[in-house]
């Protein structure tokens, strides 16, 4: 049976992870993963909720060694976890710290026995066709959907990502602000370490000072894996950052202005990764160099009408993408917008992404999002709503500034000032969160 290694390479002394108490080498990791596998309770599915990235990695590897599938939802809400239990009644939650399992069976990360790294003879192989993980979409356009991933495809994913980022031959120490359970965090931190030769910081820093401290705790060359939301917050803090060699962003469109500011402040090139939970990472670009995307090695995109399909390399089958694409003669492509983002009002078309970009560019706006309710107004015309975080700005001034940027027919009715938007841990805005905000602020008639 075709097998792929748990970790690419044969150097057991290579540093795989950095923790506050020191480095963890490949040999340490393999020995600890085997010890954890022997302690896990019986069951077929492992819901890995560990917040420490190294402990998550150990749980993932222990599950592979024991033939378990890793369940990786992007949300840890009670509703999400109970939905998972309904589909996987034998699951057990692997947790560290005080994570709330909402009544599901839990297994607290144990104190591992002393392990003998020298007893590890070689990197174990895992059948390539084994179901290794089930990731779940974020729910930004509806209910999260399960996306099964086989081990062979995950290995190819990690190697393709390393090649696209130019990390082959020059592995970086990774600091990630995104949770490892999320597909982007999983691919661009853990898989890059397992199969791209990189190492990773075990924490998940969020606040600017914590991000700076994490970068200072790992050696150069350094790679910061983040999102537009986290990056904007980091730059706005104005703190000094340790030398950083590469910036990576995903999960939401990144403006050229923010990318240019990030590169000017850090001296590092900023790359974006395009993909989805369904397909995995598919393409990359340097944002300041243009809007065209270059496919990762071996991946392909074909179109049928307005629908684009990803396939090849690490993609599981043929995957219909949620975005409208414009293919270019040289094999690259441009993003036009998400199908679900398209807005048609009285015969005029635009996208929510375009509207969000325009309102976020108004000076004084900290965060903003347009929302199109499911139901039209009594006159049958859709009414856009905008939620805006803009301390010190008045609604009338915001609308006047927005009127200079977009067609009047797309002006929000109403524009609602709020203290914060319901973003999740990756900076995304799940539609369910916007629906709840709309019900709270607009549904009862308040403006």
C-alpha positions as CSV (number, residue, x, y, z in Angstrom):
1,X,0.0,0.0,0.0
2,X,1.3,3.4,-0.9
3,X,2.4,5.3,2.2
4,X,3.5,8.9,2.8
5,X,5.7,9.9,5.8
6,X,4.3,11.6,8.8
7,X,7.1,14.1,8.4
8,X,9.1,14.7,5.2
9,X,12.8,14.2,5.6
10,X,15.0,12.0,7.7
11,X,16.6,14.5,10.1
12,X,15.3,13.7,13.5
13,X,17.3,16.5,15.0
14,X,15.6,19.2,12.9
15,X,13.6,21.7,15.0
16,X,9.9,21.3,14.3
17,X,8.4,23.6,16.9
18,X,9.3,26.4,19.3
19,X,7.7,26.6,22.8
20,X,8.3,29.0,25.7
21,X,10.4,26.3,27.3
22,X,12.5,25.6,24.3
23,X,12.6,23.9,20.9
24,X,11.0,20.5,20.0
25,X,12.8,18.4,17.5
26,X,11.4,15.9,15.1
27,X,12.6,13.0,17.3
28,X,11.0,14.5,20.4
29,X,7.7,15.0,18.5
30,X,7.6,11.4,17.1
31,X,8.3,10.0,20.5
32,X,5.7,12.2,22.2
33,X,3.1,11.5,19.5
34,X,3.5,7.7,20.0
35,X,3.1,8.1,23.8
36,X,0.0,10.2,23.4
37,X,-1.5,7.7,20.9
38,X,-1.1,5.0,23.6
39,X,-3.1,7.1,26.1
40,X,-6.0,8.3,24.0
41,X,-9.3,6.6,24.8
42,X,-11.0,4.3,22.3
43,X,-13.0,6.0,19.5
44,X,-12.9,6.7,15.8
45,X,-13.0,10.5,15.7
46,X,-10.8,13.0,17.5
47,X,-12.2,16.5,17.9
48,X,-8.9,18.3,18.4
49,X,-9.6,21.6,20.3
50,X,-6.1,22.2,21.6
51,X,-5.2,25.9,21.6
52,X,-1.4,25.2,21.9
53,X,-0.3,24.6,18.3
54,X,2.3,22.0,19.3
55,X,-0.2,20.0,21.4
56,X,-2.6,20.2,18.5
57,X,0.1,18.8,16.2
58,X,0.8,16.0,18.7
59,X,-2.9,15.1,18.9
60,X,-3.2,15.1,15.1
61,X,-0.1,12.9,14.7
62,X,-1.3,10.5,17.5
63,X,-4.7,10.3,15.8
64,X,-2.9,9.3,12.5
65,X,-0.8,6.7,14.3
66,X,-4.0,5.3,15.9
67,X,-6.1,5.3,12.7
68,X,-8.3,8.2,13.9
69,X,-9.8,11.0,11.8
70,X,-9.2,14.5,13.0
71,X,-12.3,16.7,13.1
72,X,-11.5,20.4,12.6
73,X,-14.4,22.8,12.8
74,X,-13.6,26.5,12.3
75,X,-16.0,27.3,15.2
76,X,-16.2,25.9,18.7
77,X,-19.7,27.0,19.5
78,X,-22.1,24.7,21.3
79,X,-24.3,24.4,18.2
80,X,-21.3,23.4,16.1
81,X,-20.0,20.8,18.6
82,X,-23.4,19.2,19.0
83,X,-23.9,19.0,15.3
84,X,-20.5,17.2,15.1
85,X,-21.6,14.7,17.8
86,X,-24.7,13.9,15.9
87,X,-22.6,12.9,12.9
88,X,-19.8,11.3,14.9
89,X,-21.3,9.8,18.0
90,X,-18.0,8.1,19.1
91,X,-16.0,11.3,19.0
92,X,-13.9,12.5,21.9
93,X,-12.6,16.0,22.5
94,X,-8.9,16.5,23.0
95,X,-8.5,19.7,24.9
96,X,-5.9,21.7,26.8
97,X,-6.7,24.4,29.3
98,X,-10.3,25.3,30.2
99,X,-11.8,24.8,26.8
100,X,-15.6,24.3,27.1
101,X,-16.7,21.0,25.3
102,X,-20.4,21.8,25.9
103,X,-21.1,18.4,27.4
104,X,-19.2,16.3,24.8
105,X,-16.8,13.6,26.0
106,X,-13.5,15.2,26.8
107,X,-9.9,14.0,27.2
108,X,-7.6,16.6,28.8
109,X,-4.2,16.7,27.3
110,X,-2.2,14.4,29.7
111,X,1.2,14.8,31.2
112,X,3.2,12.6,28.9
113,X,5.7,10.1,30.3
114,X,9.4,10.7,29.8
115,X,10.2,9.7,26.3
116,X,13.4,8.4,24.8
117,X,14.0,10.4,21.6
118,X,17.0,8.1,20.7
119,X,14.5,5.2,20.6
120,X,12.9,6.7,17.5
121,X,14.4,4.8,14.6
122,X,12.6,6.4,11.6
123,X,9.7,8.5,10.5
124,X,6.6,6.3,10.3
125,X,4.6,6.1,7.1
126,X,0.8,6.6,6.8
127,X,-1.3,5.1,4.1
128,X,-1.8,7.8,1.4
129,X,-5.5,6.9,1.0
130,X,-6.3,7.0,4.7
131,X,-9.0,9.6,5.7
132,X,-6.8,11.8,7.9
133,X,-9.0,14.9,8.6
134,X,-12.4,16.3,8.1
135,X,-12.3,20.1,7.8
136,X,-15.4,22.3,7.9
137,X,-16.2,25.4,5.9
138,X,-16.4,28.6,8.0
139,X,-20.1,29.1,7.4
140,X,-19.5,32.6,5.9
141,X,-22.3,31.8,3.3
142,X,-24.3,29.3,5.2
143,X,-24.1,26.1,7.4
144,X,-20.6,24.7,7.7
145,X,-20.0,21.8,5.4
146,X,-17.7,18.8,6.0
147,X,-14.6,18.4,3.7
148,X,-12.8,15.1,4.0
149,X,-9.0,15.1,3.4
150,X,-6.8,12.0,2.7
151,X,-3.3,11.8,4.0
152,X,-1.6,11.7,0.6
153,X,-3.4,14.8,-0.5
154,X,-2.5,16.7,2.7
155,X,1.2,15.8,2.2
156,X,1.1,17.1,-1.4
157,X,-0.7,20.2,-0.1
158,X,2.1,21.0,2.3
159,X,4.8,20.5,-0.3
160,X,3.0,22.6,-2.9
161,X,2.6,25.4,-0.4
162,X,6.3,25.4,0.5
163,X,7.2,25.5,-3.2
164,X,4.8,28.3,-4.0
165,X,6.2,30.4,-1.1
166,X,9.9,29.7,-2.1
167,X,10.6,27.9,1.2
168,X,12.3,24.9,-0.3
169,X,15.9,25.0,0.7
170,X,15.3,28.0,3.1
171,X,12.8,26.9,5.7
172,X,11.3,29.6,7.9
173,X,10.2,29.8,11.5
174,X,6.4,30.4,11.4
175,X,4.3,32.6,13.7
176,X,0.6,32.2,13.0
177,X,-2.2,34.4,14.2
178,X,-4.8,32.0,12.9
179,X,-6.1,28.9,14.6
180,X,-4.6,25.7,13.4
181,X,-8.0,24.0,13.2
182,X,-8.9,26.4,10.3
183,X,-7.9,25.2,6.8
184,X,-5.6,28.2,6.2
185,X,-3.9,27.9,9.6
186,X,-3.7,24.1,9.2
187,X,-2.0,24.3,5.8
188,X,0.2,27.3,6.3
189,X,1.5,26.5,9.7
190,X,1.3,22.7,10.5
191,X,1.5,21.3,7.0
192,X,4.4,23.7,6.1
193,X,6.2,22.3,9.2
194,X,5.5,18.7,8.6
195,X,6.2,18.7,4.8
196,X,7.9,22.0,4.0
197,X,10.8,21.8,6.3
198,X,9.6,24.8,8.4
199,X,9.2,25.1,12.2
200,X,6.4,26.9,14.1
201,X,5.7,28.8,17.2
202,X,3.4,26.9,19.5
203,X,1.2,29.8,20.5
204,X,-1.5,31.7,18.7
205,X,-0.8,35.4,19.3
206,X,-3.6,37.8,18.7
207,X,-2.7,41.2,20.2
208,X,0.1,43.2,18.5
209,X,2.4,43.0,21.5
210,X,2.0,39.3,21.6
211,X,2.7,38.9,17.9
212,X,5.9,40.9,18.2
213,X,7.0,38.8,21.2
214,X,6.3,35.6,19.3
215,X,8.3,36.8,16.3
216,X,11.2,37.7,18.7
217,X,11.0,34.2,20.3
218,X,11.8,32.3,17.0
219,X,15.0,32.5,14.9
220,X,15.3,34.1,11.4
221,X,14.2,33.7,8.7
222,X,10.7,34.4,10.0
223,X,7.3,34.0,8.4
224,X,4.2,35.7,9.8
225,X,1.0,33.9,8.8
226,X,-1.9,36.2,9.3
227,X,-5.1,37.8,7.9
228,X,-6.0,41.2,6.6
229,X,-7.9,42.0,9.8
230,X,-5.0,40.9,12.1
231,X,-2.5,42.6,9.9
232,X,-4.4,45.9,9.9
233,X,-4.6,45.8,13.7
234,X,-0.9,45.0,14.0
235,X,0.1,47.9,11.8
236,X,-2.3,50.4,13.5
237,X,-0.6,49.6,16.9
238,X,2.6,51.2,15.6
239,X,4.9,49.0,17.7
240,X,8.3,47.9,16.6
241,X,8.5,44.4,15.1
242,X,11.5,42.1,15.0
243,X,13.0,41.6,11.5
244,X,10.5,39.5,9.4
245,X,11.4,37.8,6.2
246,X,8.0,36.9,4.7
247,X,4.4,37.9,5.3
248,X,1.5,35.6,4.3
249,X,-2.2,36.6,4.2
250,X,-5.5,34.8,3.4
251,X,-9.2,34.4,4.4
252,X,-10.3,37.8,2.9
253,X,-9.3,40.2,0.1
254,X,-6.3,42.3,1.0
255,X,-6.1,45.8,-0.3
256,X,-3.0,46.9,-2.2
257,X,-2.7,49.9,0.2
258,X,-2.5,47.7,3.2
259,X,-0.1,45.3,1.5
260,X,2.2,48.2,0.6
261,X,2.1,49.6,4.1
262,X,3.0,46.2,5.5
263,X,5.9,45.8,3.2
264,X,7.2,49.3,3.9
265,X,6.9,48.8,7.7
266,X,8.5,45.3,7.8
267,X,10.8,45.3,4.7
268,X,9.3,41.8,3.9
269,X,7.4,40.8,0.8
270,X,3.8,40.1,1.4
271,X,2.2,37.1,-0.4
272,X,-1.5,36.1,-0.5
273,X,-2.7,32.5,-0.7
274,X,-6.0,31.8,-2.5
275,X,-8.0,28.7,-1.8
276,X,-10.9,27.3,0.1
277,X,-11.6,24.6,2.7
278,X,-13.1,22.5,-0.1
279,X,-10.1,22.7,-2.4
280,X,-7.2,23.6,-0.2
281,X,-4.7,26.3,-1.2
282,X,-4.7,26.8,-5.0
283,X,-2.7,29.9,-6.0
284,X,-0.5,32.7,-4.7
285,X,0.4,36.3,-5.6
286,X,2.4,39.2,-4.4
287,X,-0.3,41.7,-3.8
288,X,1.8,44.8,-4.6
289,X,2.9,43.3,-8.0
290,X,-0.6,43.0,-9.5
291,X,-4.0,41.3,-9.2
292,X,-3.2,38.1,-11.1
293,X,-2.9,34.8,-9.3
294,X,-0.4,32.0,-10.1
295,X,-1.5,28.4,-9.6
296,X,0.4,26.2,-7.1
297,X,2.4,23.4,-8.7
298,X,0.1,20.7,-10.2
299,X,-3.2,22.5,-9.5
300,X,-5.6,23.3,-12.4
301,X,-8.7,25.4,-12.8
302,X,-11.2,24.9,-15.6
303,X,-14.4,26.9,-16.2
304,X,-17.8,25.9,-17.4
305,X,-19.9,29.0,-17.9
306,X,-19.6,31.1,-14.7
307,X,-18.5,28.2,-12.6
308,X,-14.8,27.5,-12.0
309,X,-13.6,24.0,-11.0
310,X,-10.3,23.3,-9.2
311,X,-8.6,19.9,-9.6
312,X,-5.3,18.1,-9.8
313,X,-2.4,17.8,-7.3
314,X,-3.7,17.9,-3.8
315,X,-7.3,18.8,-4.6
316,X,-9.7,16.1,-3.6
317,X,-11.5,15.5,-7.0
318,X,-13.1,18.3,-8.9
319,X,-14.2,21.2,-6.6
320,X,-16.6,23.9,-7.7
321,X,-15.3,27.3,-6.5
322,X,-17.5,30.0,-4.9
323,X,-15.8,32.7,-6.9
324,X,-16.1,34.1,-10.4
325,X,-12.7,34.0,-12.1
326,X,-11.3,35.5,-15.2
327,X,-8.7,33.1,-16.7
328,X,-5.7,34.7,-18.5
329,X,-3.8,33.5,-21.5
330,X,-0.6,32.8,-19.5
331,X,-2.5,30.3,-17.2
332,X,-3.0,32.8,-14.3
333,X,-6.4,34.2,-13.3
334,X,-8.1,37.2,-11.7
335,X,-10.8,37.1,-9.0
336,X,-14.0,38.9,-10.0
337,X,-15.9,38.2,-6.9
338,X,-17.9,35.5,-5.0
339,X,-21.1,34.2,-6.5
340,X,-22.8,34.8,-3.1
341,X,-21.5,38.4,-3.0
342,X,-23.1,39.5,-6.2
343,X,-25.7,42.2,-5.7
344,X,-28.3,43.1,-8.4
345,X,-30.5,46.1,-7.6
346,X,-32.9,47.4,-10.2
347,X,-30.7,45.9,-12.9
348,X,-27.4,47.3,-11.6
349,X,-24.8,44.8,-10.5
350,X,-21.9,45.0,-8.0
351,X,-20.4,42.8,-5.3
352,X,-20.3,43.0,-1.5
353,X,-16.5,42.8,-1.7
354,X,-16.3,45.9,-3.8
355,X,-18.7,47.8,-1.5
356,X,-16.8,46.7,1.6
357,X,-13.6,47.9,0.0
358,X,-15.0,51.3,-0.7
359,X,-16.5,51.9,2.7
360,X,-13.4,50.6,4.5
361,X,-11.2,53.1,2.6
362,X,-13.0,56.1,4.1
363,X,-10.7,57.8,6.7
364,X,-11.8,57.1,10.2
365,X,-13.5,53.7,9.4
366,X,-12.0,51.0,11.5
367,X,-14.1,48.1,10.2
368,X,-17.2,47.8,8.1
369,X,-19.3,45.3,6.2
370,X,-22.3,45.5,3.9
371,X,-25.1,43.0,4.4
372,X,-27.9,42.0,2.0
373,X,-30.9,40.5,3.9
374,X,-32.5,37.4,2.6
375,X,-35.9,39.0,2.2
376,X,-36.6,42.0,0.0
377,X,-38.4,45.1,1.2
378,X,-42.2,45.3,0.8
379,X,-41.8,47.0,-2.6
380,X,-39.7,44.0,-3.8
381,X,-36.4,45.9,-3.9
382,X,-33.4,44.7,-2.0
383,X,-32.2,47.1,0.7
384,X,-28.5,46.9,1.6
385,X,-27.4,47.5,5.1
386,X,-24.0,48.5,6.3
387,X,-22.5,48.0,9.7
388,X,-19.6,50.3,10.5
389,X,-17.1,50.7,13.3
390,X,-16.0,54.3,13.1
391,X,-15.4,56.0,16.5
392,X,-15.8,59.8,16.2
393,X,-17.6,59.8,12.8
394,X,-21.3,60.6,12.4
395,X,-23.6,58.6,10.2
396,X,-24.4,61.6,7.9
397,X,-20.7,62.3,7.2
398,X,-20.1,58.6,6.4
399,X,-22.9,58.5,4.0
400,X,-21.7,61.7,2.3
401,X,-18.2,60.2,1.9
402,X,-19.6,56.9,0.6
403,X,-21.8,58.7,-1.9
404,X,-18.6,60.0,-3.5
405,X,-17.4,56.4,-4.0
406,X,-20.4,54.3,-5.1
407,X,-23.5,54.6,-7.1
408,X,-26.4,56.0,-5.1
409,X,-28.5,52.9,-5.7
410,X,-26.1,50.9,-3.6
411,X,-26.0,53.2,-0.6
412,X,-26.9,51.4,2.6
413,X,-30.4,51.8,3.9
414,X,-29.7,51.9,6.8
415,X,-26.1,52.5,7.8
416,X,-25.7,51.3,11.4
417,X,-22.8,52.4,13.7
418,X,-21.6,49.5,16.0
419,X,-18.8,49.0,18.4
420,X,-17.5,45.9,16.7
421,X,-18.3,43.4,14.0
422,X,-18.9,39.7,14.9
423,X,-15.7,38.4,13.3
424,X,-14.5,34.9,14.1
425,X,-10.9,33.9,15.1
426,X,-9.7,34.2,11.4
427,X,-11.2,37.6,10.9
428,X,-14.1,36.3,8.7
429,X,-17.7,37.4,9.1
430,X,-19.9,34.3,9.1
431,X,-23.3,35.1,7.6
432,X,-25.0,33.8,10.8
433,X,-23.2,36.5,12.8
434,X,-24.4,39.3,10.4
435,X,-27.9,37.9,10.4
436,X,-27.9,38.1,14.2
437,X,-26.6,41.6,14.1
438,X,-29.2,42.6,11.6
439,X,-31.9,41.1,13.7
440,X,-30.7,43.0,16.7
441,X,-30.0,46.4,15.1
442,X,-32.4,46.6,12.2
443,X,-35.0,43.9,12.4
444,X,-37.0,45.6,15.1
445,X,-37.0,48.9,13.2
446,X,-34.2,50.7,15.0
447,X,-31.8,52.8,12.8
